[in-house]
Amino acid sequence: MYRCIVIDDEALARERITHYLSQSSLCEVVAQASNYASAKQLILEQQPDICFLDIQIIGGSGVELAKELKNCVSCHWVFTTAYSEHALTAFELDATDYLLKPFEDSRIAQVIGKIHKANKSVLSASRVRRQLPVKSVGSVTFINTQDIMWVKGSANYVELYCEGKMHLHRETLSTLEQTLDPKQFIRVHRSAIVNIEYVRSLNSELGRFSLLQLDNGEEVKIGQSYKAQLLSALGVDAD
């Protein structure tokens, strides 16, 4: 889970970003700030993974704050502003992304998806599991991960759906996700991971993509906060 700090001198802007992040299973907002001094202190104390930082804040500039702290904290800087002319300055600081106000929730989803994809891409090949040992009474069955069509989280267990059979495996969904091949397995919901090689179609309700149909005919719901990442992986235009 990514620890996030939201810094903006507008309360509504902070609430907007914080509300969205609170709905994502990938993120946790650990602090908020509206001014330079408190933001600096919180960033140094919390050492966040992602910092949403308005370029114009009370008592200074978000850009100057990032410059001051870039060697003290290792995080993804995501700048927010209503002024497009600040974009170049933001990216000169190696910002992960730049949100131009007003922005839709889909843009925040894209940012989180981008960060998550980048972090997963550095997962070493030695950590990517090709088999899972599934224990049952008196035996252990080794399941090839490439044969898993989708995974459903269920408390401290996951349900592994293969062609014609479901296997119950003791492991949390989040822990399993970290060791599956990110090029093949995509989180599509708080409680579901899908092997994109088995995706047959995207179905919509009320004009919005909300269901995945797999090769075996099963349907898996798509969570709103995971949609942008999924569509990108499938090569589908979000519009």
C-alpha positions as CSV (number, residue, x, y, z in Angstrom):
1,M,0.0,0.0,0.0
2,Y,1.3,3.4,-0.9
3,R,1.5,6.0,1.8
4,C,0.4,9.3,0.5
5,I,0.5,13.0,1.6
6,V,-1.8,15.6,0.1
7,I,-0.6,19.2,0.1
8,D,-2.9,22.0,-1.2
9,D,-3.9,25.3,0.2
10,E,-7.5,24.7,-1.0
11,A,-9.5,22.5,1.4
12,L,-11.8,21.3,-1.3
13,A,-8.9,20.2,-3.5
14,R,-7.4,18.3,-0.6
15,E,-10.7,16.6,0.2
16,R,-11.2,15.6,-3.4
17,I,-7.9,13.8,-3.7
18,T,-8.1,12.4,-0.2
19,H,-11.6,11.0,-0.8
20,Y,-10.5,9.3,-4.0
21,L,-7.4,7.8,-2.5
22,S,-9.4,6.5,0.5
23,Q,-11.4,4.4,-2.0
24,S,-8.3,2.7,-3.4
25,S,-6.9,-0.4,-1.9
26,L,-3.5,0.7,-3.1
27,C,-3.3,3.9,-1.2
28,E,-3.5,5.3,2.3
29,V,-3.4,9.0,3.1
30,V,-1.2,9.5,6.1
31,A,-1.2,13.3,6.3
32,Q,-2.5,16.6,4.7
33,A,-1.1,20.1,4.8
34,S,-1.9,23.5,3.4
35,N,1.3,25.5,3.9
36,Y,5.0,25.2,3.2
37,A,6.3,24.8,6.8
38,S,3.8,22.1,7.9
39,A,4.2,20.3,4.6
40,K,8.0,20.1,4.9
41,Q,7.7,18.7,8.5
42,L,5.2,16.1,7.5
43,I,7.1,14.9,4.5
44,L,10.3,14.5,6.5
45,E,8.5,12.7,9.3
46,Q,6.2,10.5,7.3
47,Q,8.6,9.7,4.3
48,P,5.6,9.1,2.0
49,D,5.6,7.0,-1.1
50,I,3.6,9.5,-3.1
51,C,3.2,13.2,-2.5
52,F,0.4,15.2,-4.2
53,L,1.7,18.7,-4.1
54,D,0.1,21.9,-5.3
55,I,2.6,24.2,-6.9
56,Q,1.2,27.3,-5.1
57,I,0.8,26.8,-1.4
58,I,0.7,29.1,1.6
59,G,4.1,30.4,2.5
60,G,6.0,29.3,-0.5
61,S,6.2,27.2,-3.7
62,G,5.5,23.5,-4.0
63,V,8.3,23.4,-6.6
64,E,10.8,24.9,-4.2
65,L,9.7,22.5,-1.5
66,A,10.3,19.5,-3.8
67,K,13.7,20.9,-4.7
68,E,14.6,21.3,-1.0
69,L,13.5,17.8,-0.1
70,K,14.3,15.7,-3.2
71,N,17.6,14.4,-1.6
72,C,15.9,13.8,1.8
73,V,12.9,11.7,0.7
74,S,12.4,9.1,-2.0
75,C,8.9,9.5,-3.2
76,H,6.8,10.1,-6.3
77,W,6.1,13.8,-6.8
78,V,2.7,14.5,-8.3
79,F,2.2,18.2,-8.9
80,T,-1.3,19.8,-9.1
81,T,-2.1,23.3,-10.3
82,A,-4.5,25.3,-12.3
83,Y,-1.8,26.8,-14.4
84,S,-0.5,24.8,-17.4
85,E,2.7,27.0,-17.7
86,H,4.1,25.2,-14.6
87,A,4.2,21.8,-16.3
88,L,7.7,22.1,-17.7
89,T,9.1,23.2,-14.3
90,A,7.4,20.2,-12.6
91,F,8.9,17.7,-15.1
92,E,12.3,19.2,-14.8
93,L,12.2,17.9,-11.2
94,D,11.5,14.4,-12.5
95,A,7.9,14.6,-11.4
96,T,6.0,11.4,-11.8
97,D,3.0,13.2,-13.2
98,Y,1.2,16.6,-13.4
99,L,-2.5,17.1,-12.7
100,L,-4.0,20.2,-14.3
101,K,-7.0,21.5,-12.4
102,P,-9.9,20.8,-12.7
103,F,-9.2,17.1,-13.2
104,E,-11.4,14.0,-13.2
105,D,-11.0,11.0,-10.9
106,S,-9.9,9.1,-13.9
107,R,-6.7,11.2,-14.0
108,I,-5.9,10.3,-10.4
109,A,-6.5,6.7,-11.3
110,Q,-4.1,7.0,-14.2
111,V,-1.4,8.4,-11.9
112,I,-1.8,5.6,-9.3
113,G,-1.8,3.0,-12.1
114,K,1.3,4.5,-13.6
115,I,3.1,4.4,-10.3
116,H,2.0,0.9,-9.5
117,K,3.0,-0.3,-13.0
118,A,6.5,1.3,-12.6
119,N,7.0,-0.3,-9.2
120,K,5.9,-3.7,-10.3
121,S,8.2,-3.5,-13.4
122,V,11.2,-3.5,-11.1
123,L,10.1,-6.7,-9.5
124,S,13.0,-9.1,-10.0
125,A,12.4,-12.2,-12.1
126,S,13.5,-14.3,-9.2
127,R,10.5,-13.1,-7.2
128,V,7.9,-13.8,-9.9
129,R,6.3,-17.1,-9.0
130,R,5.6,-19.6,-11.7
131,Q,4.0,-22.2,-9.4
132,L,1.9,-22.0,-6.3
133,P,1.8,-24.9,-3.7
134,V,-1.8,-25.4,-2.8
135,K,-2.2,-27.5,0.3
136,S,-5.2,-29.8,1.0
137,V,-5.7,-32.6,3.5
138,G,-2.8,-35.0,2.9
139,S,-1.4,-33.5,-0.2
140,V,0.1,-30.5,-2.0
141,T,-0.9,-29.6,-5.5
142,F,1.4,-27.4,-7.6
143,I,-0.6,-24.9,-9.8
144,N,1.1,-23.3,-12.7
145,T,0.3,-19.6,-12.4
146,Q,-0.1,-19.3,-16.2
147,D,-3.1,-21.6,-15.8
148,I,-4.9,-19.3,-13.3
149,M,-7.7,-17.4,-15.1
150,W,-8.5,-15.2,-12.2
151,V,-8.1,-14.8,-8.4
152,K,-10.7,-13.8,-5.9
153,G,-9.7,-12.6,-2.4
154,S,-11.5,-14.0,0.6
155,A,-10.1,-12.8,3.9
156,N,-6.7,-14.6,4.5
157,Y,-7.4,-16.9,1.5
158,V,-7.6,-16.6,-2.2
159,E,-9.7,-18.6,-4.6
160,L,-7.7,-19.6,-7.7
161,Y,-10.0,-20.2,-10.7
162,C,-8.5,-22.4,-13.3
163,E,-10.2,-24.1,-16.2
164,G,-13.0,-26.2,-14.6
165,K,-11.8,-26.0,-11.1
166,M,-11.3,-23.7,-8.1
167,H,-8.4,-24.1,-5.7
168,L,-8.4,-22.5,-2.2
169,H,-5.0,-21.2,-1.2
170,R,-4.0,-19.6,2.1
171,E,-2.5,-16.2,1.2
172,T,-3.9,-12.7,1.1
173,L,-4.7,-11.2,-2.3
174,S,-2.3,-8.3,-1.8
175,T,0.6,-10.5,-0.9
176,L,0.0,-12.8,-3.9
177,E,-0.3,-9.9,-6.3
178,Q,3.2,-8.8,-5.4
179,T,4.7,-12.0,-6.7
180,L,2.6,-12.6,-9.8
181,D,3.9,-11.5,-13.2
182,P,2.7,-7.9,-13.6
183,K,2.7,-8.3,-17.4
184,Q,0.1,-11.0,-17.1
185,F,-1.9,-10.4,-14.0
186,I,-3.9,-7.2,-13.4
187,R,-5.8,-6.1,-10.3
188,V,-9.3,-5.2,-11.5
189,H,-11.1,-4.9,-8.2
190,R,-10.4,-4.7,-4.5
191,S,-11.1,-8.5,-4.4
192,A,-10.0,-9.7,-7.8
193,I,-7.0,-10.2,-10.0
194,V,-7.4,-11.3,-13.6
195,N,-5.0,-13.1,-16.0
196,I,-5.4,-10.8,-19.1
197,E,-4.6,-13.7,-21.4
198,Y,-8.0,-15.2,-20.6
199,V,-10.0,-12.0,-21.1
200,R,-12.6,-12.5,-23.9
201,S,-14.5,-9.2,-23.7
202,L,-15.3,-6.0,-21.9
203,N,-19.0,-5.5,-21.2
204,S,-20.7,-2.2,-20.1
205,E,-23.6,-1.2,-18.0
206,L,-25.1,2.3,-18.6
207,G,-22.4,3.0,-21.1
208,R,-19.5,2.3,-18.8
209,F,-17.2,-0.7,-18.8
210,S,-18.0,-2.6,-15.6
211,L,-17.6,-6.3,-16.4
212,L,-14.9,-8.6,-17.8
213,Q,-15.9,-11.8,-19.5
214,L,-13.3,-14.6,-19.4
215,D,-12.8,-17.4,-21.8
216,N,-14.7,-19.8,-19.6
217,G,-17.7,-17.5,-19.5
218,E,-17.2,-16.2,-16.0
219,E,-17.7,-12.5,-15.4
220,V,-15.6,-10.4,-13.1
221,K,-16.5,-6.9,-11.9
222,I,-14.2,-4.0,-12.6
223,G,-13.6,-1.5,-9.8
224,Q,-13.7,2.1,-10.7
225,S,-10.3,2.9,-9.3
226,Y,-8.7,0.0,-11.2
227,K,-10.3,0.8,-14.6
228,A,-7.7,3.1,-16.1
229,Q,-4.9,0.6,-15.3
230,L,-6.9,-2.3,-16.8
231,L,-7.8,-0.5,-20.0
232,S,-4.2,0.5,-20.5
233,A,-3.0,-3.1,-20.1
234,L,-5.6,-4.2,-22.6
235,G,-4.8,-1.4,-25.0
236,V,-8.3,0.1,-24.9
237,D,-8.9,3.8,-25.2
238,A,-10.6,5.0,-21.9
239,D,-12.8,7.4,-24.0
